[in-house]
């Protein structure tokens, strides 16, 4: 696990700027669960076979997101998504 502490927004609803599969074009209300590595036990880069992590990997490459582990897991409606912290709208 890379993050020892919960993300400060864990359990809160935030606004995402990202366009997401199964959710359409942003903005979206996103309920933050926590950092992906705290939820899954591994980095998103090593989450072989996990659908949300695979979609995030493709999306991060296409959209030029930072290649790091500042990645959160949460939900838009009923669907789980991985998002980079930079995709959270401030304020």
C-alpha atoms as an extended CHARMM CRD file, in Angstrom:
* protein
*
        91  EXT
         1         1  UNK       CA              0.0000000000        0.0000000000        0.0000000000  PROA      1               0.0000000000
         2         2  UNK       CA              1.3640000000        3.3980000000       -1.0100000000  PROA      2               0.0000000000
         3         3  UNK       CA             -0.8570000000        5.6750000000        1.0800000000  PROA      3               0.0000000000
         4         4  UNK       CA             -0.9360000000        5.1290000000        4.8340000000  PROA      4               0.0000000000
         5         5  UNK       CA             -3.6930000000        7.6550000000        5.4960000000  PROA      5               0.0000000000
         6         6  UNK       CA             -7.1380000000        8.0870000000        3.9670000000  PROA      6               0.0000000000
         7         7  UNK       CA             -7.5310000000       10.7780000000        1.3460000000  PROA      7               0.0000000000
         8         8  UNK       CA             -8.9180000000       13.9710000000        2.9620000000  PROA      8               0.0000000000
         9         9  UNK       CA            -12.0050000000       13.7790000000        0.7180000000  PROA      9               0.0000000000
        10        10  UNK       CA            -12.8180000000       10.1280000000        1.5210000000  PROA      10              0.0000000000
        11        11  UNK       CA            -16.5380000000        9.7640000000        2.1360000000  PROA      11              0.0000000000
        12        12  UNK       CA            -17.3700000000       13.0880000000        0.5050000000  PROA      12              0.0000000000
        13        13  UNK       CA            -19.0630000000       13.9610000000       -2.7720000000  PROA      13              0.0000000000
        14        14  UNK       CA            -16.9800000000       16.1110000000       -5.1170000000  PROA      14              0.0000000000
        15        15  UNK       CA            -17.3690000000       17.4320000000       -8.6560000000  PROA      15              0.0000000000
        16        16  UNK       CA            -15.2700000000       15.8310000000      -11.4130000000  PROA      16              0.0000000000
        17        17  UNK       CA            -14.2810000000       17.6050000000      -14.5930000000  PROA      17              0.0000000000
        18        18  UNK       CA            -13.6030000000       14.3260000000      -16.4390000000  PROA      18              0.0000000000
        19        19  UNK       CA            -15.6320000000       12.6010000000      -19.1310000000  PROA      19              0.0000000000
        20        20  UNK       CA            -16.1400000000        9.0370000000      -17.9070000000  PROA      20              0.0000000000
        21        21  UNK       CA            -17.2270000000        5.7830000000      -19.5470000000  PROA      21              0.0000000000
        22        22  UNK       CA            -20.7110000000        4.7120000000      -18.3810000000  PROA      22              0.0000000000
        23        23  UNK       CA            -21.3010000000        8.2630000000      -17.1180000000  PROA      23              0.0000000000
        24        24  UNK       CA            -20.8820000000       10.4800000000      -20.1870000000  PROA      24              0.0000000000
        25        25  UNK       CA            -19.4410000000       13.9500000000      -20.3750000000  PROA      25              0.0000000000
        26        26  UNK       CA            -18.5800000000       15.8150000000      -17.1690000000  PROA      26              0.0000000000
        27        27  UNK       CA            -19.0160000000       17.3890000000      -14.8090000000  PROA      27              0.0000000000
        28        28  UNK       CA            -20.1130000000       14.5600000000      -12.4990000000  PROA      28              0.0000000000
        29        29  UNK       CA            -20.8400000000       14.1540000000       -8.8230000000  PROA      29              0.0000000000
        30        30  UNK       CA            -18.2910000000       11.6200000000       -7.5630000000  PROA      30              0.0000000000
        31        31  UNK       CA            -18.4980000000        9.9450000000       -4.1620000000  PROA      31              0.0000000000
        32        32  UNK       CA            -14.8830000000        9.3930000000       -3.0410000000  PROA      32              0.0000000000
        33        33  UNK       CA            -14.1830000000        6.0990000000       -1.2970000000  PROA      33              0.0000000000
        34        34  UNK       CA            -10.3920000000        6.4700000000       -0.9000000000  PROA      34              0.0000000000
        35        35  UNK       CA             -7.0870000000        6.1220000000       -2.7270000000  PROA      35              0.0000000000
        36        36  UNK       CA             -7.2200000000        3.1440000000       -5.0810000000  PROA      36              0.0000000000
        37        37  UNK       CA             -4.1840000000        1.5040000000       -3.4680000000  PROA      37              0.0000000000
        38        38  UNK       CA             -5.9030000000        1.6090000000       -0.0580000000  PROA      38              0.0000000000
        39        39  UNK       CA             -9.1040000000        0.1190000000       -1.5130000000  PROA      39              0.0000000000
        40        40  UNK       CA             -7.4310000000       -2.6190000000       -3.5560000000  PROA      40              0.0000000000
        41        41  UNK       CA             -4.0900000000       -3.1060000000       -1.7950000000  PROA      41              0.0000000000
        42        42  UNK       CA             -2.0630000000       -2.3910000000       -4.9450000000  PROA      42              0.0000000000
        43        43  UNK       CA             -1.3090000000        0.4130000000       -7.3850000000  PROA      43              0.0000000000
        44        44  UNK       CA             -3.7360000000        0.8460000000      -10.2730000000  PROA      44              0.0000000000
        45        45  UNK       CA             -0.7780000000        0.0050000000      -12.5290000000  PROA      45              0.0000000000
        46        46  UNK       CA             -0.6690000000       -3.5270000000      -11.0660000000  PROA      46              0.0000000000
        47        47  UNK       CA             -4.4190000000       -4.1730000000      -10.9060000000  PROA      47              0.0000000000
        48        48  UNK       CA             -4.3720000000       -6.7480000000      -13.6850000000  PROA      48              0.0000000000
        49        49  UNK       CA             -7.8310000000       -7.7490000000      -14.8150000000  PROA      49              0.0000000000
        50        50  UNK       CA             -9.6460000000       -5.0400000000      -12.8760000000  PROA      50              0.0000000000
        51        51  UNK       CA            -12.0660000000       -3.3700000000      -15.2760000000  PROA      51              0.0000000000
        52        52  UNK       CA            -12.0160000000        0.0660000000      -13.5720000000  PROA      52              0.0000000000
        53        53  UNK       CA             -8.1970000000        0.0910000000      -13.4960000000  PROA      53              0.0000000000
        54        54  UNK       CA             -7.9540000000       -0.9580000000      -17.1560000000  PROA      54              0.0000000000
        55        55  UNK       CA            -10.3300000000        1.8120000000      -18.2160000000  PROA      55              0.0000000000
        56        56  UNK       CA             -8.3850000000        4.3180000000      -16.1210000000  PROA      56              0.0000000000
        57        57  UNK       CA             -5.1150000000        3.1740000000      -17.7310000000  PROA      57              0.0000000000
        58        58  UNK       CA             -6.4690000000        3.7980000000      -21.2330000000  PROA      58              0.0000000000
        59        59  UNK       CA             -8.1210000000        7.0560000000      -20.2290000000  PROA      59              0.0000000000
        60        60  UNK       CA             -4.9860000000        8.3250000000      -18.4740000000  PROA      60              0.0000000000
        61        61  UNK       CA             -2.8860000000        7.6860000000      -21.5900000000  PROA      61              0.0000000000
        62        62  UNK       CA             -5.3560000000        9.3300000000      -23.9540000000  PROA      62              0.0000000000
        63        63  UNK       CA             -5.9740000000       12.3210000000      -21.6860000000  PROA      63              0.0000000000
        64        64  UNK       CA             -2.3550000000       12.7510000000      -20.5690000000  PROA      64              0.0000000000
        65        65  UNK       CA             -2.9940000000       12.2980000000      -16.8560000000  PROA      65              0.0000000000
        66        66  UNK       CA              0.0540000000       12.1180000000      -14.5410000000  PROA      66              0.0000000000
        67        67  UNK       CA              1.6050000000        8.6670000000      -14.2630000000  PROA      67              0.0000000000
        68        68  UNK       CA              1.4990000000        8.3750000000      -10.4740000000  PROA      68              0.0000000000
        69        69  UNK       CA             -0.5980000000        6.8450000000       -7.7260000000  PROA      69              0.0000000000
        70        70  UNK       CA             -2.6330000000        9.9040000000       -6.7840000000  PROA      70              0.0000000000
        71        71  UNK       CA             -5.6510000000        7.9610000000       -7.9970000000  PROA      71              0.0000000000
        72        72  UNK       CA             -8.9630000000        7.7290000000       -6.1840000000  PROA      72              0.0000000000
        73        73  UNK       CA            -11.7130000000        5.1470000000       -6.3250000000  PROA      73              0.0000000000
        74        74  UNK       CA            -15.3180000000        6.2110000000       -6.0420000000  PROA      74              0.0000000000
        75        75  UNK       CA            -18.6790000000        6.1060000000       -7.7110000000  PROA      75              0.0000000000
        76        76  UNK       CA            -20.7140000000        8.1180000000      -10.1490000000  PROA      76              0.0000000000
        77        77  UNK       CA            -24.1770000000        6.7100000000       -9.6540000000  PROA      77              0.0000000000
        78        78  UNK       CA            -23.8980000000        2.9310000000       -9.4600000000  PROA      78              0.0000000000
        79        79  UNK       CA            -20.6030000000        2.6630000000      -11.3880000000  PROA      79              0.0000000000
        80        80  UNK       CA            -17.1470000000        2.5810000000       -9.8140000000  PROA      80              0.0000000000
        81        81  UNK       CA            -14.4180000000        4.6860000000      -11.4070000000  PROA      81              0.0000000000
        82        82  UNK       CA            -10.7830000000        5.5550000000      -10.8940000000  PROA      82              0.0000000000
        83        83  UNK       CA             -9.9170000000        9.2300000000      -11.2300000000  PROA      83              0.0000000000
        84        84  UNK       CA             -6.7710000000       11.2570000000      -10.7710000000  PROA      84              0.0000000000
        85        85  UNK       CA             -6.8820000000       13.8490000000       -7.9940000000  PROA      85              0.0000000000
        86        86  UNK       CA             -6.2260000000       16.5310000000      -10.6230000000  PROA      86              0.0000000000
        87        87  UNK       CA             -9.6640000000       15.7850000000      -12.1230000000  PROA      87              0.0000000000
        88        88  UNK       CA            -11.4770000000       17.0330000000       -9.0160000000  PROA      88              0.0000000000
        89        89  UNK       CA            -12.9560000000       20.4660000000       -9.4650000000  PROA      89              0.0000000000
        90        90  UNK       CA            -11.8210000000       22.9100000000       -6.7810000000  PROA      90              0.0000000000
        91        91  UNK       CA            -14.3410000000       24.7700000000       -4.6460000000  PROA      91              0.0000000000
